[in-house]
Amino acid sequence: MTRQLGITLDDLVTPAVPDPRVRRPVIRRDGLVIAPLAPEGSPVATYKITYPPAAVPPEPRVHDGYEWLYVLSGKLRLILGDQDLVLTRGEAAEFDTRVPHSMSAVGSRPAQVLSIFNNDGVRMHTHTSKGSPQAR
């Protein structure tokens, strides 16, 4: 009968709205605190990352992917290729992660950053060398 009316069963049944809350464990890795802000498998991988202060920045790394970030609080030191930048609250950056890069907080306070990665960037930032997430 629905074919004769030109409608589908989905048109007749209201789908249940899934619970929008994200309930994933915080990941602690190399002094970072990484709080997932999107469900596992989401098309947009978003995290709130807390970077600890560092007198000496971490060694720059490279990997496939792209990263977009926004500084929520503190000061973030971003070393990107030959550039040594300090981003403050309200500033954003976007870069190809195949360029050598490292990030750490500047000063005595941590820097909190909203980061969005493509799939390659997610694996690099949230998994150990063995490929499994570290959660605590």
Secondary structure by P-SEA (a helix, b strand, c coil): ccccccccccccccccccccccbbbbbbcccbbbbbcccccccbbbbbbbbccccccccbbbbcbbbbbbbcccbbbbbcccccccccccbbbbbcccccbbbbbcccbbbbbbbbbcaaaaaacccccccccccc
